[in-house]
Amino acid sequence: MSTITALDTYDVRFPTSTMLDGSDAMNPDPDYSAAYLRIVTDSDDGLAGHGFVFTIGRGNDVEEAAIRALEGHLLGREVEELLDDMGRTWRDLVYDSQLRWLGPEKGVMHMAIGAVVNALWDLKAKRAGLPLWALLAAMTPEEIVSLVDFRYLTDALTPGEALEILRDAVPGRDARRAELLATGYPAYTTSPGWLGYDDAKLDRLCREAVADGFAQIKLKVGADRADDVRRLGIARAAIGPDIRLAIDANQRWDVAEAIDWIADLAPFDLAWVEEPTNPDDVLAHAAIARGIAPIPVATGEHGANRVMFKQFLQADALGVLQIDASRVAGVNENIAILLLAAKFGVRVCPHAGGVGLCEVVQHLSMFDFLAVSGTSDDRMIEFVDHLHEHFVSPVDVHDGRYWPPSAPGSGAEMHEASIIEYTRGVRV
């Protein structure tokens, strides 16, 4: 048996605003950041669990403090007790009667719980000697269902229905694993499309993305309509008619404004319109979805919890569901969301525009392909070419595909030198 001896936390910030990497209509100067944690144990194997919450600068210290508030749930606990029943561990953290008041199940505290849950999964996968996607995909349908909290979900998805979805995906799992290893998982890129880039850089990066094998690119929009028309024209000319072109408004518009603005951009043959309005507004998304059809609405990177995703699906308010590795309460809740998407027949294309998100969310899509939806058709993971060098097991993306990682763990572990160099105030 081993126990948790420390919860090391770090306020890690990268100065991406200097080059306007990550810039969009609502966030013009982001500094990609991570409220980072390491769960340390007294185990002889020396393994630690790593996790983080992605932020864009100011407030990263608040998120770090929220992670520290969970020390009482971890210090001195037996590691095996926590890892052997991750469903119970998730519920113990999420249903803390006092911390729950800060949400409930949303915001800074919920994301902090997600960082801890993800760090425990990282440790569990390392102990098993497996990448997280392989660990999850090796679980039985019954074991996967035990990870999910179905409270508030049963009007849309019952445990029995989830079990049926998972059992239906068992046949062909080995063949899909061989396919994944041989051909990877589809990717699209947002790297050319940051709003702060000039026209020449936009054109160059679009052409490079096509040469690199990406079948879809995404542009940020919403600051100025005329600029959007010009920039989409540049992008479409650079990528040609056969490459898909998505746009992301990052919550910029009201309903009528969104429908009217998108009408001016529709001639560029849009693959989807992402986050057109407030991320909590189910009915507004549903109205926009009706108003811009057949262009699909994509959303989810700011989805606070599984209950919000349930409502979006019930209301036909999205056509592309975008999970995020660090927004909800970790792997368990994202599995619940994947099961909801499978029940409603909606494709999942994760958000990964941030430090470390590509490294972690790839595991969830690959697990979904193997054990939940059983398909990668018309699905893809976002890729941004920023900051991967700071991770011990950086993503392998080439030929427009994510190639499945083989290193044990979730991919969240950063190099110690990067943590030290970019931390604003270390607490160990």
N, C-alpha and C positions, 0 to 999 in steps of 0.2 A: 504494500500500500504506500501511496505517496500523498503529500499534502501540498496545498498552495501556500507558498511562503511570501509572495510579493505580487503586487499589481503595479508595475512601472508604467507611468503615463508621460506623454510628451506632446508639446504644442508645436507641431512641425508645419512650417509654412515655406512655400516656394514662391519666388517673386515673378510669377508668370505675367503679371500686369505690365512688366517692362516691355514685352513684345506683343501685348494684347492677345496672347493665347487665351482662349476661353471666353473672349468678349462676346456679348450679345446685347439685345435691346434693353434688357432689365439689369444686366450685370456688366457694365462697360469696362471694369478694371479688376477682374478677379485675380487673387493670389491663391492658386490651388494649394490646399492645406489638408492636414490630417490630424485629428485628435487621436493620437496613436497609443496603443497599449500593448504591454507584454505581460502575460501571465506566467509567473515563475513558480516552479515546483522544486521539491527536494528529491525528485526522482534521480536515480543513478544514470538514466539515459541522457540527462542534460537537456531534454527537449522543453521548449516553451511554446505557448500559444500566442499568436499575434493577430491583432485586429485593429480597426480604425473606423472613424467617422469622417467622411469627406465633407469639407467646408470650403469656402472661398476667401478666407482671411479673417476679418474681424469677427469675433465670437468663437473662434476656435478654442480659446482658453475657457470659455463657458462650457463647451462640449467636453473638454478635458476634465473640468471639475465635476461634471455629471458622471463621467466614467468613474472617477475616484469615489463618488458617493455610493458606488456598488461594492466597495471593498468589504463591507460587513457580510455580504453574501458569499464571499470567496475566500478570504484569508482564513487559514487553518482548516479548510474543508478538504475532505478526501477527494482526490482527483477522480478516482475510479467511480465513486458514487455519483459524481456530476456527469461524467462522460457515458456511463452505462445506461442512463435514462435521460437523454437529452430533451425528451418531451416534458418530463417533470421539471428538469432544470429550467427550461424556458418558462414554464408556468410560475415557478417559484420567484423568478426575477420579475416577470411582467405583472404579477398580481401582488406584489408587495403593497400592503394596504396603505402605506403612507406615501411612498414614492409614486404610486399609481395616481394619486391626487394631482400630481404635476402634469398629467396628460389629460385624461387617461389614454394610454396607448397612442400617443402622438408627440411630436416635438423632440426637444433636446433629450429628455430622459429616456424616451422610447428608443431613440437612435443610440444612446449610450448603452442601453441593454443589448441592442443589436451588435455593437462592437464587442461586447463581452461574449455573447453567444457565438459570434463568428470566430473569436479567438479560441474558444473551447472546441469548436469544430476543427479549427486548424490544428490544435493539439491532438485531438482524437485521430485525425487523418495521419498526422506524423507518427503517432504511436502504432498505427496500423501499417505504416510504410506505404501508404497509397495517396495519390492526389485526391482531393476532395470529391471530384466528379466520380471517380471510380469507387470510392467508399460508399457514396450515396447510392450509386447504381447497383451495388452488390447487395443492398438491403432488400428484404422481402417486402411485398406490398403491405403486409401487416405491420412490419417494423416502421415503414414510412408513415402509415396512417397514425401510428402512436406518437409521432413527432408533432402532429398538427393539433392545435386547439380549435375545436369546432364551435366553441361558444360564439354566438352571433352569426354563424354561417349557415345553420341547418335549414333556413328557409330557401337557400340557394344550393347548398351542397351538404349532404349528410355523410357521416363516416362510411356508410354502406356504399354510397355512390362513389366516393373517393377510392374505396377498396376495389370496386369494379373497374374503374378507370385504370388503376395500377395493374390489376390482374390481366386486363386486356392487352397491356403493353409488354407483358412477360414474353409471349412468343415473338421471336425475332430479335430479342435483346442482344444475343451474341452476334448476330449478323450486323446489327446496327453498330455495335462496338467496333467490329472489324472495319466497317465503312468509315466510322469516325476517325479511326487511327490512320486509315489509308487516304482519306480525302479532306479531313478537317471539317470545320463548321463555318458557314458563310459569315462574312463580315461586311460592314459598310463603314465609311469614314466621314467624320465631321472635320477633320484637320484642315481642309481647304476653306471652310465656310465661316470662320469667326468674323464677327461684324467689323472688327477694327482693322482688318487687312485691306490694303489698297487693291485696286482693280488688277494691277499687274501680278501681284502675289496670288490673288484669287485665280486668275487664269492659269498661272504656272502650276499651282498646287492641284487644280482640277485635272490638268493634263497628266501630271505625275500620278495622281490617284488612279486614273484609267490605265496608265502604263503598269501600275503595280497590281492590277487585276481586280480592283474594286468594281462591283456591278451597281453600286449606289453611293452617292455622296449626299451630304446634307448641308444646307446653308442656314445661317441665322438670319432672321428677318424681323420687321416690326418697328424699326426706328423711324424710317422715312419711306413712304410708298414709292416714290420715284426712284430712290436709290435701290429699293428691292427689285423693281422691274429691270433696272440697268444691270444689277449684279446677277440676277437669274439669267438674263440674256447672255452675259459673259460666260456664265457657267455652262449653260446649255450648248452654246457654240463650242466650248472647249471639250465637252464630254461627248457630244454627238447625240443622236436621237435614241440610241439603244441603252444608254446608261440611265438608271433611275435617279431622279432628283427630288429629294425631300426637303421640307423647310421646317424651321423651329422658331416659334414666336416667343418662347419663354414667358408665357402668361401676359402678353402685352395688351390684348384687346378686350373690349366688351363684345357682346354677342353680335349686334348689328354691324359693328365696325369690322369684326372678324370676317363675317360673311361677305361684306362689301370689298374688303381689302383682298381677300383670297380670290375673288372673282377676277381681279386684275392680274393675279399671278397664275391662275389656272391654265392659261395658254402655254405655259412652260412644261405641261404634262407632269403634275406633281405626284410623287409616290405616296406622300402623306403630309398632313399638317400637324405639327407637334405642339402641344401645350398652348393652344390658342388663347386661353383665358385662365382665370384663377384655378389652381389645381384642385381645390376642394369643391368646386361648383359643378356638381353632377348634371343638373338640369341645363346649365349653360352649355356644357360640352355636348349634351344630347341635342340641343337646339342647333348648335353649329354643325354637328354631324349631319343633321337633316338638311341644313341650309347649303352645305358644300358638296353633298353626295353627287357623284360616286367617289370623290376624293376622301380617303379615310382620315379620321382623327386618331392621332397617337398621343398617349399620355401615360404618366405613371412615375416619373422620376421623383416627383414630390408627393406621391401617394403615401399618406401617413400610416396606413395599416391595412390589413386584409379586409376590414369592413368597408372602407372606401372603395377598394377594388371590386368588392361584391356589388356595391350599388352602381358603379359605372357599368358593370357588365349587365346587371338587371335592367338598366335604363337604356341600353344600346347607345351609350355615350362615347364609346371608343371602338375602333376597329383594329388598332394595334396596341397591345398592352406592353408597357415598358417597366419591367421590374428594375430595381436598383439594389446593389449589394449592401449599401450602408444606410438606407433611408428607413426601412422598417426594422423590426426586431430580429434581424439575422436570418440565418438559413432556414430555421423552422417556419417562420412566417412567409418567407418567399416560396417555400414548398406549398403552403396553403394557397398562395396566389397562383402558382402554376397549376394546381389542381382545379381552382376556379376557372382559369382560362381554358383548360381542357374540357371542363363540363360545358362551357358556353361556346366552345369551338372558335375561340379567338386566338390569333397568332401572337406569340411573344417575341419581341425584339428588344432586348435589354438596353437600358441607358448605361453608358460607360464613359461619359465625358467628365473625367476627373481623375485625380491622382489615385492610383491603385485600383480603380473600379474595373478596368479591363482585366487585371490579374485575377480578381475574385469572381466577377459575375460570369466569366466563361464557364466556370465549373457548374453553375446552375443551369445554363442553357444545355450543356452537354448531358447533365443528368436528366433534364426534361426530355431530350431526344431519346435517351436510352430507356428511361423508366416511366415517363408520364405520357407525353403526347405521342411519342414514337415517330416524330417527323421533324425534319428541318426545312420542309418546303415553304418557300416564301418567308422564311425566318432568317434573321441575321443579328449579330451582336455589333453594337457600335464600337468603333475603334478611333482613338485619338492618339497621335504620335507624340506624346509628351510624358516625360518623367519616368519612363519604364526602367531606365538605368539605375534607379534608386532601389530596385527590388531584387531580392536574392534570386527569385525565379521569375524573370520578366516574361511577358507574353511573347509567344512566337506567332507573329502574323505576317504572312507572305502569300503572294498569289491571291489576294483578296479573301483569305481564309484564316481562321484561328486554328492553330494546330494544338491538339490536346496536350496539356502539360503532363510530364511523368514524375516530377519531383513531389515527394510527399507533402501534404498540407494544402492550404487554401490559396497560396500565392500572396498572402498579405504581408509577409515578412520583409521588412526593409533592411538595407545594409546599415550596420551600426554607424559607419562613417557618415552616411547621409542623415541619419537621425541627429547625430551630434552637430553637424554643420548647419542644419536648417531648423533646429529647435530654439524656440523663444522661451527659455526658462524650463530646465529639466527638473522633473520631480521623480526621484527613485528612492 
